[in-house]
Amino acid sequence: MEAERCYGTSSPRARRDGFRIGLQTAFRVMGVWLRLLVFGGVSLRGCGGACVPLGGSRLLICRRQFSGAESETLKQRRSQIMSRGLPKQKPIEGVKQVIVVASGKGGVGKSTTAVNLALALAANELSKAVGLLDVDVYGPSIPKMMNLKGNPELSQSNLMRPLLNYGIACMSMGFLVEETAPLVWRGLMVMSAIEKLLRQVDWGQLDYLVVDMPPGTGDVQLSVSQNIPISGAVIVSTPQDIALMDAHRGAEMFRKVHVPVLGLVQNMSVFQCPKCKHKTHIFGADGARRLARTLDLDILGDIPLHLNIREASDTGQPIVFSQPESDEAKAYLRIATEVVRRLPPPPESFPKCLGN
């Protein structure tokens, strides 16, 4: 009744106080345990809660004590609400296991690692079919590193066929645009391109699909992680503190979206002078190992800073293919072994198309 009397007055303050009292009464009568109410520009207090500003509005959070059963019910209800609107994960047809190679920062050798990891997986297990997907839409580098050019052909079902080299099936946005053409795209166009790369490619049957992710923790990473089941993520970083900060963020992002992080690759770990053989840690020593301990992860391996790796990548002849007996190639082969050892068991059969 007090609230009704306040609403009947012309004073804004009185109406606001009356509204607050009415809310308090309603909460008591309904026995509401937790409510989040948004009121634009209105300050509400009371109900044992706290006013929190959010984008010009305020959130009234009313907290009560819960019994064990009630608390569990609330958690389940919250999980149901949070899951609404998220895309349902669907496997890529014909692909048993997806391995993403990521880094928080660009320029740490992520794409070079992805290319040589794919080749090393194929070299270690000759009976396994391996594919390489480049989802770095703005800076695709797989076509050059794998010495591939041309547009993908279309299958009878109107799916793009990957281009093949060194026994690896490859797909990249670089096959669909001119080599020097910039992609000046906003988020929706990027997401549409990612969807096509994930769903409109005829991979045949692959045991492993290595995905070269763009740097950072943005829309592409979330879209890929939420749309397809990922067997594991490999984080690439140099030992430099600046790079490690972003690698830390990248690992935490995958954990938040429930993608298992298989471990870290410490790239450009050491430089050895080709003349005097003196070793110099240009980017610092063992930074990725310290980060791995902090995150309770494993180091999958160390890749040195070596001229041969750079030259092989630039000429489109990755070092695992062109110099398989070199120490640098053997480092990638060991990393591939560690990756496979940490993967979950693959499905017994190749996934079929589940529809849209």
MARVOLO-904905 format. One line per 3 residues: number of its first residue (from 1); their letters; for each residue x, y, z of C-alpha. Coordinates in nm, 3 decimals. Layout:
NUM) A) X Y Z ~ ... .
//
This chain:
1) MEA) 0.000 0.000 0.000 ~ 0.289 0.231 0.075 ~ 0.423 0.174 -0.274 .
4) ERC) 0.085 0.256 -0.425 ~ 0.067 0.583 -0.235 ~ 0.413 0.678 -0.359 .
7) YGT) 0.323 0.604 -0.721 ~ 0.028 0.834 -0.688 ~ 0.244 1.134 -0.604 .
10) SSP) 0.402 1.363 -0.859 ~ 0.749 1.357 -0.696 ~ 1.001 1.150 -0.898 .
13) RAR) 1.189 1.067 -0.580 ~ 0.872 0.949 -0.410 ~ 0.782 0.735 -0.710 .
16) RDG) 1.134 0.588 -0.716 ~ 1.122 0.509 -0.343 ~ 0.781 0.356 -0.385 .
19) FRI) 0.905 0.145 -0.673 ~ 1.196 0.023 -0.459 ~ 0.963 -0.067 -0.171 .
22) GLQ) 0.731 -0.248 -0.410 ~ 1.021 -0.453 -0.544 ~ 1.133 -0.545 -0.196 .
25) TAF) 0.785 -0.661 -0.109 ~ 0.756 -0.864 -0.430 ~ 1.088 -1.036 -0.368 .
28) RVM) 0.984 -1.132 -0.016 ~ 0.649 -1.268 -0.128 ~ 0.788 -1.464 -0.422 .
31) GVW) 1.082 -1.599 -0.228 ~ 1.319 -1.512 -0.512 ~ 1.675 -1.620 -0.443 .
34) LRL) 1.856 -1.434 -0.717 ~ 1.750 -1.171 -0.969 ~ 1.936 -0.945 -1.210 .
37) LVF) 1.723 -0.645 -1.303 ~ 1.837 -0.377 -1.543 ~ 1.706 -0.024 -1.501 .
40) GGV) 1.834 0.252 -1.725 ~ 1.971 0.534 -1.514 ~ 1.772 0.442 -1.199 .
43) SLR) 1.959 0.382 -0.877 ~ 1.804 0.105 -0.671 ~ 1.931 -0.006 -0.334 .
46) GCG) 1.820 -0.246 -0.072 ~ 1.717 -0.610 -0.081 ~ 2.057 -0.700 0.060 .
49) GAC) 2.211 -0.651 -0.284 ~ 2.446 -0.417 -0.463 ~ 2.403 -0.166 -0.747 .
52) VPL) 2.653 -0.220 -1.027 ~ 2.669 0.024 -1.324 ~ 2.675 -0.137 -1.667 .
55) GGS) 2.667 0.072 -1.985 ~ 2.448 0.349 -1.840 ~ 2.224 0.101 -1.660 .
58) RLL) 2.243 -0.056 -1.320 ~ 2.220 -0.414 -1.220 ~ 2.047 -0.498 -0.895 .
61) ICR) 2.192 -0.821 -0.763 ~ 1.999 -0.970 -0.477 ~ 2.178 -1.247 -0.296 .
64) RQF) 2.039 -1.491 -0.044 ~ 2.178 -1.796 0.128 ~ 2.109 -2.123 -0.053 .
67) SGA) 2.067 -2.473 0.068 ~ 2.279 -2.737 -0.109 ~ 1.997 -2.863 -0.334 .
70) ESE) 1.877 -2.513 -0.421 ~ 2.230 -2.400 -0.503 ~ 2.284 -2.697 -0.736 .
73) TLK) 1.952 -2.631 -0.910 ~ 2.049 -2.270 -0.961 ~ 2.385 -2.369 -1.108 .
76) QRR) 2.218 -2.604 -1.354 ~ 1.969 -2.336 -1.454 ~ 2.248 -2.083 -1.503 .
79) SQI) 2.439 -2.329 -1.722 ~ 2.131 -2.383 -1.937 ~ 2.085 -2.009 -1.984 .
82) MSR) 2.452 -1.951 -2.064 ~ 2.451 -2.229 -2.323 ~ 2.168 -2.071 -2.519 .
85) GLP) 2.276 -1.904 -2.837 ~ 2.610 -2.086 -2.857 ~ 2.664 -2.285 -3.176 .
88) KQK) 2.637 -2.659 -3.144 ~ 2.967 -2.831 -3.208 ~ 2.966 -3.055 -3.513 .
91) PIE) 3.265 -3.256 -3.633 ~ 3.411 -3.186 -3.975 ~ 3.301 -3.464 -4.206 .
94) GVK) 3.578 -3.715 -4.261 ~ 3.815 -3.565 -4.003 ~ 3.898 -3.774 -3.695 .
97) QVI) 4.106 -3.529 -3.491 ~ 4.162 -3.154 -3.510 ~ 4.481 -2.997 -3.373 .
100) VVA) 4.495 -2.619 -3.357 ~ 4.827 -2.434 -3.356 ~ 4.793 -2.094 -3.194 .
103) SGK) 4.985 -1.807 -3.043 ~ 4.886 -1.497 -2.858 ~ 5.122 -1.280 -3.063 .
106) GGV) 5.211 -1.268 -3.431 ~ 5.563 -1.318 -3.556 ~ 5.659 -1.604 -3.325 .
109) GKS) 5.671 -1.873 -3.594 ~ 5.323 -2.017 -3.553 ~ 5.258 -2.086 -3.921 .
112) TTA) 5.604 -2.233 -3.970 ~ 5.536 -2.462 -3.676 ~ 5.193 -2.560 -3.811 .
115) VNL) 5.332 -2.649 -4.153 ~ 5.621 -2.855 -4.019 ~ 5.398 -3.018 -3.757 .
118) ALA) 5.161 -3.138 -4.030 ~ 5.452 -3.277 -4.231 ~ 5.604 -3.436 -3.921 .
121) LAA) 5.273 -3.606 -3.832 ~ 5.262 -3.756 -4.181 ~ 5.629 -3.857 -4.169 .
124) NEL) 5.600 -4.024 -3.830 ~ 5.293 -4.225 -3.926 ~ 5.299 -4.302 -4.297 .
127) SKA) 4.958 -4.468 -4.282 ~ 4.789 -4.153 -4.152 ~ 4.629 -3.889 -4.372 .
130) VGL) 4.699 -3.531 -4.268 ~ 4.541 -3.201 -4.370 ~ 4.633 -2.838 -4.309 .
133) LDV) 4.372 -2.563 -4.272 ~ 4.473 -2.198 -4.269 ~ 4.214 -1.984 -4.090 .
136) DVY) 4.438 -1.679 -4.065 ~ 4.207 -1.490 -4.300 ~ 4.390 -1.157 -4.293 .
139) GPS) 4.740 -1.300 -4.333 ~ 4.731 -1.644 -4.498 ~ 5.082 -1.785 -4.536 .
142) IPK) 5.020 -2.155 -4.595 ~ 5.004 -2.121 -4.978 ~ 5.359 -1.981 -4.996 .
145) MMN) 5.505 -2.215 -4.734 ~ 5.352 -2.518 -4.904 ~ 5.435 -2.390 -5.255 .
148) LKG) 5.073 -2.395 -5.368 ~ 4.881 -2.167 -5.605 ~ 4.549 -2.178 -5.780 .
151) NPE) 4.180 -2.195 -5.702 ~ 4.026 -2.504 -5.544 ~ 3.811 -2.719 -5.767 .
154) LSQ) 3.455 -2.799 -5.671 ~ 3.325 -3.149 -5.608 ~ 2.991 -3.279 -5.735 .
157) SNL) 2.841 -3.179 -5.401 ~ 2.969 -2.822 -5.454 ~ 3.241 -2.850 -5.190 .
160) MRP) 3.592 -2.711 -5.237 ~ 3.865 -2.968 -5.288 ~ 4.189 -2.900 -5.098 .
163) LLN) 4.510 -2.844 -5.288 ~ 4.772 -3.112 -5.233 ~ 5.148 -3.093 -5.192 .
166) YGI) 5.407 -3.301 -5.006 ~ 5.123 -3.542 -4.925 ~ 4.932 -3.280 -4.724 .
169) ACM) 4.583 -3.161 -4.821 ~ 4.572 -2.782 -4.776 ~ 4.299 -2.519 -4.769 .
172) SMG) 4.347 -2.146 -4.718 ~ 4.180 -1.815 -4.788 ~ 4.500 -1.745 -4.982 .
175) FLV) 4.372 -1.979 -5.255 ~ 4.059 -1.768 -5.301 ~ 4.205 -1.417 -5.327 .
178) EET) 4.499 -1.255 -5.501 ~ 4.831 -1.296 -5.322 ~ 4.874 -0.925 -5.254 .
181) APL) 4.506 -0.834 -5.217 ~ 4.419 -0.701 -4.870 ~ 4.108 -0.836 -4.703 .
184) VWR) 3.931 -0.530 -4.566 ~ 3.652 -0.721 -4.397 ~ 3.443 -0.667 -4.090 .
187) GLM) 3.362 -0.935 -3.837 ~ 3.052 -1.081 -4.005 ~ 3.232 -1.135 -4.335 .
190) VMS) 3.525 -1.297 -4.156 ~ 3.291 -1.529 -3.968 ~ 3.120 -1.623 -4.295 .
193) AIE) 3.458 -1.707 -4.448 ~ 3.554 -1.919 -4.147 ~ 3.224 -2.106 -4.172 .
196) KLL) 3.295 -2.185 -4.538 ~ 3.648 -2.303 -4.461 ~ 3.514 -2.530 -4.186 .
199) RQV) 3.204 -2.667 -4.357 ~ 3.245 -2.638 -4.734 ~ 3.565 -2.831 -4.791 .
202) DWG) 3.578 -3.192 -4.908 ~ 3.865 -3.330 -4.698 ~ 3.801 -3.690 -4.785 .
205) QLD) 3.922 -3.892 -4.487 ~ 4.183 -3.740 -4.256 ~ 4.334 -3.875 -3.938 .
208) YLV) 4.467 -3.533 -3.839 ~ 4.369 -3.183 -3.945 ~ 4.619 -2.919 -3.832 .
211) VDM) 4.460 -2.574 -3.809 ~ 4.683 -2.268 -3.835 ~ 4.501 -2.010 -3.622 .
214) PPG) 4.549 -1.633 -3.646 ~ 4.732 -1.464 -3.359 ~ 4.533 -1.332 -3.066 .
217) TGD) 4.219 -1.442 -2.882 ~ 3.943 -1.291 -3.092 ~ 3.639 -1.386 -3.297 .
220) VQL) 3.809 -1.645 -3.517 ~ 3.949 -1.840 -3.223 ~ 3.612 -1.843 -3.049 .
223) SVS) 3.424 -1.933 -3.365 ~ 3.650 -2.229 -3.444 ~ 3.653 -2.349 -3.083 .
226) QNI) 3.276 -2.334 -3.049 ~ 3.184 -2.481 -3.388 ~ 3.399 -2.794 -3.410 .
229) PIS) 3.533 -3.043 -3.154 ~ 3.905 -2.984 -3.109 ~ 4.129 -3.262 -2.986 .
232) GAV) 4.397 -3.029 -2.857 ~ 4.574 -2.695 -2.891 ~ 4.946 -2.632 -2.934 .
235) IVS) 5.067 -2.291 -2.814 ~ 5.373 -2.145 -2.989 ~ 5.585 -1.874 -2.830 .
238) TPQ) 5.935 -1.738 -2.826 ~ 6.109 -1.717 -2.486 ~ 6.065 -1.338 -2.484 .
241) DIA) 5.857 -1.196 -2.198 ~ 5.635 -0.989 -2.432 ~ 5.544 -1.295 -2.638 .
244) LMD) 5.493 -1.507 -2.326 ~ 5.233 -1.265 -2.190 ~ 5.016 -1.319 -2.497 .
247) AHR) 5.086 -1.693 -2.502 ~ 4.955 -1.705 -2.145 ~ 4.635 -1.534 -2.258 .
250) GAE) 4.599 -1.777 -2.547 ~ 4.633 -2.082 -2.324 ~ 4.378 -1.943 -2.078 .
253) MFR) 4.134 -1.871 -2.361 ~ 4.141 -2.234 -2.477 ~ 4.087 -2.351 -2.122 .
256) KVH) 3.783 -2.126 -2.089 ~ 3.626 -2.276 -2.401 ~ 3.715 -2.628 -2.282 .
259) VPV) 3.980 -2.704 -2.543 ~ 4.262 -2.916 -2.398 ~ 4.603 -2.749 -2.429 .
262) LGL) 4.853 -3.016 -2.526 ~ 5.156 -2.805 -2.442 ~ 5.388 -2.525 -2.549 .
265) VQN) 5.644 -2.508 -2.828 ~ 5.939 -2.282 -2.749 ~ 6.033 -2.141 -3.088 .
268) MSV) 6.354 -1.951 -3.168 ~ 6.491 -2.085 -2.842 ~ 6.858 -2.036 -2.922 .
271) FQC) 7.082 -1.914 -3.203 ~ 7.403 -2.097 -3.283 ~ 7.666 -1.914 -3.485 .
274) PKC) 7.740 -2.121 -3.797 ~ 8.109 -2.029 -3.779 ~ 8.217 -2.044 -3.417 .
277) KHK) 7.920 -2.253 -3.290 ~ 7.867 -2.016 -2.998 ~ 7.507 -2.025 -2.872 .
280) THI) 7.317 -1.704 -2.797 ~ 6.969 -1.679 -2.645 ~ 6.854 -1.379 -2.846 .
283) FGA) 6.500 -1.380 -2.706 ~ 6.593 -1.500 -2.359 ~ 6.646 -1.843 -2.212 .
286) DGA) 6.374 -2.091 -2.112 ~ 6.092 -1.836 -2.088 ~ 5.838 -2.081 -2.229 .
289) RRL) 5.950 -2.343 -1.979 ~ 5.877 -2.106 -1.693 ~ 5.536 -2.029 -1.840 .
292) ART) 5.466 -2.401 -1.880 ~ 5.536 -2.455 -1.511 ~ 5.305 -2.166 -1.423 .
295) LDL) 5.024 -2.311 -1.634 ~ 5.097 -2.671 -1.533 ~ 5.163 -2.762 -1.897 .
298) DIL) 5.434 -2.952 -2.079 ~ 5.696 -2.822 -2.317 ~ 5.648 -3.018 -2.638 .
301) GDI) 5.987 -2.918 -2.771 ~ 6.234 -2.644 -2.860 ~ 6.296 -2.510 -3.209 .
304) PLH) 6.619 -2.317 -3.262 ~ 6.650 -1.989 -3.449 ~ 6.814 -2.122 -3.764 .
307) LNI) 6.865 -1.984 -4.112 ~ 6.770 -2.313 -4.274 ~ 6.419 -2.305 -4.128 .
310) REA) 6.357 -1.955 -4.263 ~ 6.498 -2.025 -4.607 ~ 6.307 -2.352 -4.642 .
313) SDT) 5.979 -2.182 -4.550 ~ 6.033 -1.888 -4.786 ~ 6.108 -2.117 -5.080 .
316) GQP) 5.801 -2.332 -5.018 ~ 6.002 -2.638 -4.917 ~ 5.948 -2.683 -4.542 .
319) IVF) 6.248 -2.820 -4.359 ~ 6.079 -3.144 -4.250 ~ 6.031 -3.223 -4.619 .
322) SQP) 6.347 -3.077 -4.771 ~ 6.599 -3.162 -4.497 ~ 6.445 -3.448 -4.296 .
325) ESD) 6.780 -3.555 -4.148 ~ 6.869 -3.211 -4.013 ~ 6.858 -3.137 -3.641 .
328) EAK) 6.589 -2.877 -3.702 ~ 6.361 -3.124 -3.881 ~ 6.418 -3.382 -3.608 .
331) AYL) 6.302 -3.126 -3.352 ~ 5.968 -3.098 -3.533 ~ 5.942 -3.476 -3.560 .
334) RIA) 5.988 -3.507 -3.182 ~ 5.721 -3.242 -3.125 ~ 5.479 -3.435 -3.348 .
337) TEV) 5.542 -3.748 -3.142 ~ 5.469 -3.558 -2.820 ~ 5.150 -3.412 -2.967 .
340) VRR) 5.013 -3.751 -3.070 ~ 5.102 -3.897 -2.732 ~ 4.886 -3.637 -2.559 .
343) LPP) 4.585 -3.657 -2.790 ~ 4.270 -3.832 -2.671 ~ 4.182 -4.161 -2.842 .
346) PPE) 4.044 -4.095 -3.192 ~ 3.696 -4.207 -3.296 ~ 3.685 -4.554 -3.446 .
349) SFP) 3.530 -4.432 -3.770 ~ 3.547 -4.114 -3.972 ~ 3.273 -3.861 -3.878 .
352) KCL) 2.984 -3.832 -4.121 ~ 2.801 -3.518 -4.217 ~ 2.546 -3.434 -3.948 .
355) GN) 2.363 -3.172 -4.147 ~ 2.322 -2.806 -4.069 .
//
